[in-house]
Amino acid sequence: MLLGDMGASVLKIEEPTRGDDTRSWLPPSAPVKPHSPAPHLPPESAYFLSSNRNKRSLGLNFKHPHGQSIIHNLVKDADVLVENFLPNKLKIFNLDYDTIKSINPGIIYASITGYGQTGPYANAPGYDVLIEAEAGLMHITGERDGSPVKVGVAITDITTGLYAHGAILAALFHKQRTGEGVHLDINLFDTQLASLANIASNYLVTGQEATRQGTSHPSIVPYQTFPTLDGQIMIGAGSDVQFESLSGILGKREWLEGEWTSNAGRVRHRTALVGELGTIISSHSTQHWLDTFSEAKARFSFGPINNIAQSLEHPQSLARGVVTEVDHPRIGALKLTAPAVGYGGKRLEVHRPPPFLAQHTTEILREEGYTEQQILELRAEGVVVDNSNSLCRKSKL
């Protein structure tokens, strides 16, 4: 998706009858407008819509030899192939790296798996929540005295995609300089361990096991949510200068004497400081503190705990154009979060809505030089599916 945001032509090859698993991850789903294309298909799941903009969908059975031939034709001129099957699984279908490399030596072949191409778990399936549990993230997520919990979004999937995006761009740069392709080994397990960041470093340096911190930070105090009279507020004083600002606004200059003058001292005396600060913050409403800190030009970070509606309707979200709207053939006007990156002061655009299943099959095959008769035969053999009826429409002209 991110490569598509940047202008790449992205073909999503899907199992022709069910498609991507996330198509069935519903509810919720977007309402289908009357007289929409492909009325036999189920509604478009919100999950699928969230991560498939700027792609075209090719419904293809690659277990069929003719399906494999189509992919072989497609990769001749491709820069990148991304797959997420178990290691060596695609060798059965003549779609493994060595086979694809023999067709296109410069191909960048990105394998995304649960545990990587090697190791005792290489052939085990891996899903986000499993890797969150097994690679340490759930252990450090949740309240101090509570059970481990998963993050609210599939964060390991997301970060793995970001690692893949960076690796592919680097590989493209390498290919531009040398003409060489590469097989990229990208996986959820390694990504999640790398994403433990300072928490992993804390253990490697000290040998001390991490604990759950709720919203607080193991190495910075104060840096957490505090109850207010009518809700909660997040306060983060990440330096001594910021803590001085907080102390001054609250009229607690005495906090700047003794052990609390340094962050290390505040961490050692976390319970006492958080207790005193919590008592003060709980005496007024969230809005009172937002106004107080803003008017005092606080040098520390602070903010409310927003729900999803408040986040998407935040003044900064509106000013930045974080939500965009595209026209989807089955849904009509569809709102999506926009690409997060801007270039030269301009945000990247959503130039294609997320596709419905096998929406572009015939279009793609025509581009590859297949005749109308060949496409009809491939459909009759069950090699491909096209849900756009584009072949029928063109045949009547």
C-alpha positions in Angstrom: 0.0 0.0 0.0 2.8 2.5 0.9 4.5 1.8 -2.4 1.2 2.4 -4.2 0.9 5.7 -2.3 4.3 6.7 -3.8 3.1 5.9 -7.3 4.0 2.2 -7.8 1.7 0.1 -9.9 0.6 -2.5 -7.4 -1.2 -5.7 -8.5 -2.8 -7.7 -5.7 -3.0 -11.4 -6.7 -5.9 -12.9 -4.8 -7.5 -16.4 -4.5 -10.3 -15.9 -7.0 -13.3 -17.0 -5.0 -12.6 -15.7 -1.4 -9.7 -13.3 -1.9 -7.6 -11.8 0.9 -8.6 -13.2 4.3 -9.2 -9.7 5.6 -12.1 -9.4 3.2 -14.1 -11.7 5.5 -13.0 -9.9 8.7 -16.4 -8.3 9.4 -18.4 -6.7 10.8 -18.0 -3.8 10.4 -18.4 -3.4 6.7 -19.2 -0.5 4.3 -22.8 -0.4 3.0 -23.1 -1.4 -0.6 -24.9 1.0 -2.8 -27.9 -0.1 -5.0 -27.1 -1.5 -8.4 -23.4 -1.7 -7.6 -21.0 -4.0 -9.6 -20.5 -7.6 -8.4 -23.7 -7.8 -6.3 -22.9 -11.5 -5.6 -19.9 -10.4 -3.5 -20.2 -9.8 0.3 -19.8 -6.3 1.6 -16.4 -4.8 1.7 -14.9 -5.1 5.2 -13.7 -2.0 7.0 -10.5 -4.0 7.8 -9.7 -4.7 4.1 -10.6 -1.1 3.1 -8.1 0.2 5.7 -5.0 -1.2 4.0 -5.6 -1.8 0.3 -5.8 1.6 -1.3 -3.8 2.2 -4.5 -3.9 -1.4 -5.6 -5.6 -3.4 -8.4 -7.0 -6.9 -7.8 -6.3 -9.9 -10.0 -8.3 -13.0 -9.1 -6.0 -15.9 -10.1 -5.6 -19.5 -9.2 -1.9 -20.0 -9.1 -2.3 -23.7 -8.3 -3.2 -24.1 -12.0 -0.2 -24.3 -14.4 -1.8 -21.6 -16.5 -2.1 -19.4 -13.4 1.6 -19.9 -12.8 2.3 -18.9 -16.4 0.4 -15.7 -16.0 2.5 -14.8 -12.9 5.7 -15.7 -14.8 4.7 -13.3 -17.5 3.9 -10.6 -15.0 7.2 -10.8 -13.2 9.2 -10.4 -16.4 8.8 -6.6 -16.2 8.2 -6.3 -12.5 10.5 -4.6 -10.0 9.2 -6.3 -6.8 7.3 -9.4 -5.8 5.9 -9.6 -2.3 4.6 -12.9 -0.9 3.6 -14.1 2.6 3.6 -17.9 2.4 5.6 -20.3 4.6 9.2 -20.8 3.5 9.5 -23.1 0.4 5.7 -23.3 0.0 5.7 -21.5 -3.3 8.3 -23.9 -4.7 5.5 -26.4 -5.3 3.9 -23.9 -7.6 7.1 -22.7 -9.4 6.8 -19.3 -7.8 9.8 -19.5 -5.4 12.7 -17.1 -5.5 15.0 -19.2 -7.6 12.3 -19.7 -10.2 11.3 -16.1 -10.3 14.9 -15.0 -10.4 15.6 -17.2 -13.4 12.8 -15.3 -15.2 13.9 -11.8 -14.0 17.4 -11.7 -12.4 16.8 -8.2 -11.1 13.6 -9.0 -9.2 13.3 -7.9 -5.6 11.5 -10.8 -3.9 10.2 -9.9 -0.5 9.1 -12.8 1.7 7.1 -11.8 4.7 6.5 -14.6 7.2 5.8 -15.1 10.9 9.3 -16.3 11.9 11.6 -15.9 9.0 13.2 -18.2 6.4 15.4 -20.1 8.9 15.3 -21.4 12.5 13.2 -24.0 14.3 10.0 -22.0 14.0 10.4 -21.1 10.3 7.6 -23.3 9.2 5.2 -22.2 11.9 2.3 -19.9 11.0 2.5 -16.5 12.7 -0.2 -13.9 13.3 0.1 -10.5 14.9 -1.4 -11.4 18.3 0.6 -14.6 18.6 3.9 -12.7 17.9 2.8 -9.9 20.3 2.6 -12.6 22.9 5.7 -14.6 22.0 8.0 -11.7 21.3 7.5 -9.8 24.5 5.1 -7.1 23.6 2.1 -8.4 25.5 4.3 -8.9 28.6 5.0 -5.2 28.8 1.5 -4.0 27.8 -1.3 -3.4 30.4 -1.7 -2.1 33.9 1.0 -2.9 36.5 -1.2 -5.3 38.5 -3.3 -6.5 35.5 -3.0 -9.2 32.9 -1.0 -8.9 29.7 -3.0 -7.3 26.9 -2.6 -6.9 23.2 -2.2 -3.5 21.6 -5.4 -2.0 20.2 -4.3 -2.4 16.6 -2.3 -5.1 14.8 0.9 -3.2 15.6 3.3 -6.0 14.8 1.7 -6.4 11.3 2.0 -2.6 10.8 5.6 -2.3 11.9 6.5 -5.3 9.8 5.0 -3.6 6.8 7.0 -0.5 7.5 10.2 -2.5 7.8 9.3 -4.2 4.5 8.6 -0.8 2.9 12.0 0.5 3.9 13.8 -2.7 2.8 12.2 -2.7 -0.6 13.1 1.0 -1.2 16.7 0.2 -0.2 16.7 -2.8 -2.5 15.4 -0.7 -5.4 18.2 1.8 -4.8 20.7 -1.0 -4.8 19.2 -2.4 -8.0 19.4 1.0 -9.6 23.1 1.2 -8.9 24.1 -2.4 -9.6 21.3 -4.1 -11.6 21.1 -6.8 -8.9 17.9 -8.1 -7.3 17.7 -9.7 -3.9 15.6 -12.0 -1.7 14.4 -10.1 1.3 13.7 -12.1 4.5 11.2 -10.0 6.5 9.2 -11.4 9.4 6.9 -10.5 12.3 9.1 -12.1 15.0 12.3 -10.3 14.2 10.4 -7.1 13.7 8.7 -7.3 17.1 11.9 -8.1 18.9 13.6 -5.1 17.2 10.6 -3.0 18.2 11.1 -3.7 21.9 13.7 -0.9 21.5 14.7 0.5 24.9 12.8 -2.2 26.8 15.0 -4.9 25.2 18.1 -2.7 25.8 17.2 -2.3 29.4 17.2 -6.1 29.8 20.4 -6.6 27.8 22.2 -4.0 29.8 21.0 -4.9 33.3 19.5 -8.4 33.1 16.4 -7.1 34.9 13.1 -8.3 33.6 10.6 -5.7 32.3 7.2 -5.1 34.0 4.0 -3.7 32.8 3.8 0.1 33.3 0.2 1.0 32.3 0.6 4.4 30.7 3.7 5.3 32.6 7.3 5.1 31.4 10.0 2.9 33.0 12.7 5.6 32.7 10.9 9.0 32.7 8.8 10.5 35.6 6.2 12.1 35.3 5.2 10.6 32.0 1.7 9.1 32.2 -2.0 9.7 32.4 -3.6 11.3 35.5 -7.2 11.2 36.6 -9.0 14.6 36.5 -12.3 15.6 38.0 -14.1 14.4 34.9 -11.7 12.2 33.0 -8.0 11.9 32.3 -5.1 13.9 31.0 -1.7 12.8 29.7 1.3 14.7 31.1 4.8 14.0 29.9 7.8 15.9 31.3 10.7 14.3 29.5 13.5 16.5 30.8 14.5 18.5 33.9 13.6 21.7 32.0 10.1 20.4 31.3 9.6 19.3 34.9 10.7 22.7 36.1 7.9 24.2 33.8 5.3 21.8 35.3 6.4 22.6 38.9 6.2 26.3 38.3 2.8 26.3 36.7 1.4 24.2 39.7 3.1 26.5 42.2 5.3 23.7 43.5 8.8 25.2 43.3 9.8 23.0 46.3 9.7 20.1 43.9 12.8 21.5 42.4 14.8 20.9 45.5 16.3 17.6 46.7 15.8 14.2 45.0 13.3 15.4 42.4 15.6 17.8 40.7 16.9 15.1 38.3 14.9 12.6 36.3 16.9 9.7 37.9 15.7 10.9 41.3 12.1 11.3 40.1 12.2 7.7 38.8 13.5 6.5 42.2 10.8 8.4 44.0 8.1 7.7 41.4 5.4 6.7 43.9 5.7 9.8 46.0 5.8 12.3 43.1 3.1 10.6 41.1 0.9 10.6 44.2 1.3 14.3 44.9 0.9 15.2 41.3 -2.2 13.0 41.0 -3.8 14.7 44.0 -3.4 18.1 42.4 -4.6 17.1 38.9 -7.6 15.2 40.2 -9.0 18.4 41.8 -10.0 20.0 38.5 -11.5 19.1 35.2 -9.5 18.0 32.1 -10.5 21.2 30.3 -9.3 23.3 33.3 -5.8 21.8 33.0 -5.7 22.0 29.2 -6.5 25.7 29.5 -4.1 26.3 32.4 -1.2 24.6 30.7 -1.9 26.3 27.4 -2.2 29.8 28.8 1.0 29.3 30.8 2.8 28.2 27.6 3.9 24.9 29.3 7.1 23.5 28.0 6.1 19.9 28.7 3.7 17.7 26.7 0.1 17.4 27.7 -3.2 16.4 26.1 -6.6 14.7 26.5 -7.3 11.0 26.0 -9.4 11.2 22.8 -11.7 8.6 21.4 -11.5 7.7 17.7 -14.1 10.3 16.6 -12.4 13.1 18.6 -9.0 12.0 17.1 -10.2 12.1 13.5 -12.1 15.4 14.1 -9.2 17.0 15.9 -8.4 20.5 14.6 -4.9 19.2 13.6 -6.4 16.3 11.8 -8.7 18.6 9.9 -5.9 21.1 9.1 -3.6 18.3 7.8 -6.2 16.5 5.7 -5.7 13.2 7.6 -9.1 11.9 6.3 -9.7 11.8 2.6 -12.6 10.7 0.4 -12.6 8.5 -2.7 -15.3 7.1 -5.0 -15.6 3.4 -4.6 -17.5 1.5 -7.4 -19.5 -0.6 -4.9 -19.8 1.8 -2.0 -19.8 5.3 -3.4 -18.2 8.0 -1.3 -15.7 6.2 0.9 -13.7 7.9 3.7 -10.2 6.7 4.4 -7.2 7.8 6.4 -4.8 9.5 4.0 -1.2 8.6 3.4 0.8 9.9 6.3 3.8 11.4 4.4 4.1 14.6 2.5 6.6 15.5 -0.2 7.5 19.1 -1.0 4.6 20.3 1.2 2.0 18.1 -0.5 0.5 15.0 1.0 0.5 11.8 -1.1 -2.8 11.0 -2.7 -5.2 8.1 -2.8 -5.5 7.7 -6.6 -7.3 4.3 -6.4 -9.9 3.1 -3.9 -9.4 -0.3 -2.4 -10.4 -2.8 -5.1 -13.3 -5.2 -4.9 -12.3 -8.9 -5.5 -11.0 -9.6 -9.0 -12.0 -6.1 -10.1 -9.1 -5.7 -12.5 -8.4 -9.2 -13.8 -9.4 -8.6 -17.4 -7.8 -5.2 -17.5 -4.5 -6.6 -16.3 -4.6 -9.5 -18.7 -5.3 -7.2 -21.6 -2.3 -5.1 -20.6 -0.2 -8.3 -20.7 -1.3 -9.0 -24.3 -3.9 -11.7 -23.7 -6.6 -11.8 -26.3 -10.3 -11.7 -25.5 -10.6 -15.4 -26.5 -7.6 -16.4 -24.3 -9.2 -14.5 -21.3 -12.5 -16.3 -21.9 -10.7 -19.6 -21.9 -8.8 -18.8 -18.7 -12.1 -17.9 -17.1 -13.8 -21.1 -18.3 -10.9 -23.2 -16.9 -11.2 -21.5 -13.5 -7.7 -20.0 -13.8 -9.0 -16.5 -13.4 -12.1 -14.7 -12.2 -13.2 -11.2 -13.2 -16.0 -9.6 -11.2 -16.1 -6.4 -13.2 -17.9 -7.8 -16.3 -15.4 -5.8 -18.3 -15.0 -8.6 -20.8 -18.7 -8.9 -21.5 -19.0 -5.1 -21.9 -16.1 -4.9 -24.4 -17.4 -8.0 -26.3 -20.7 -6.2 -27.0 -19.0 -3.2 -28.6 
